[in-house]
Amino acid sequence: MEYPFKSLYSEIGGQETIDQLVEAFYPRVYADNDLAPLFEGDMDEIKRKQRMFLPQFLGGPALYSMEFGPPAMRDRHLPFEVTPKRARAWLRCMKEAFEEIGLFDNPAGPAFYDRLTQVAGIMVNSPDRE
């Protein structure tokens, strides 16, 4: 008997789509004046971790946990000042990356983006200063 459920990971096209998204997303983040201070360091290493995290986040292989343990993303981001403005900027960069690679054309793309929208809200840990 075949299990009818497919993960968002498989529905969006698996690792190939994740890789395309990461490549489209991070140059935007590093170019954004509000986000760049949060992403100091080796972009290749940050992209590698995202390539491992997103499959797990979408119901695919638990690559991130195998190397780093449970994601606990909110806890991992607490040292960084994540404001509502920065969360919106992060989502804008992600939306642009989705558009660039055509992920919104995939039937599962909007569900994936909706999950990211929820995560962005959860990550906020500081008020806007402006």
Secondary structure, DSSP 8 states (H G I E B T S, - for coil): -------HHHHHTHHHHHHHHHHHHHHHHHH-TTTGGGG-S-HHHHHHHHHHHHHHHTTS--HHHHHHSS--HHHHHTTS---HHHHHHHHHHHHHHHHHHTGGGSTTHHHHHHHHHHHHHHH--S----
